[in-house]
Amino acid sequence: PETIGKIGTDIQDKKCGWLCVQALMKCTKEQRAIMDSNYGVNDPAKIETIKKLYEELKIKEAFEAYEEQSYKDLRALIDKVTGVPKECFEGLLGKIYKRS
């Protein structure tokens, strides 16, 4: 919360965010049933069930790989920028890269 000013409530709010989409793309039929019955319910036990499913599906590792590749891609684009100080983009990148 100190870094981005919010506490994550995507699971209980049933948001269709990156983590959820990745889980749905990777899950088996049985895991999909777990998602369907637990995602979007404001119950600590159901939230924990989804978090455990994310661990099983290695969603954190997938995000870290995605974040790292995105950073490299953005750095390459920033390196090609002309006409605008690169520091403008580097400052923004610094705010979003490796945030908690």
KASULTA-V577176 format. One line per field, one symbol per residue. phi: phi as a letter, one per 40 degrees, with the letter a starting at -180 (. if undefined). psi: psi as a letter, one per 30 degrees, with the letter a starting at -180 (. if undefined). A space follows every 10 residues. Layout:
phi=???
psi=???
This chain:
phi=.ccbgabcbd cccfcccdcc cccccccccc ccccdccbcg bcbdcccccc cccdcccfcc cccccccccc ccccdccccc cbgbddddcc cccccbcgcb
psi=eeefglkkge effhkiaeee eeeeffllee eeeeeeffkg kikeeeeeee eeeeeefhee eeeeeeeeee eeeeeeeeff klfkkffeee eeeeffkhl.
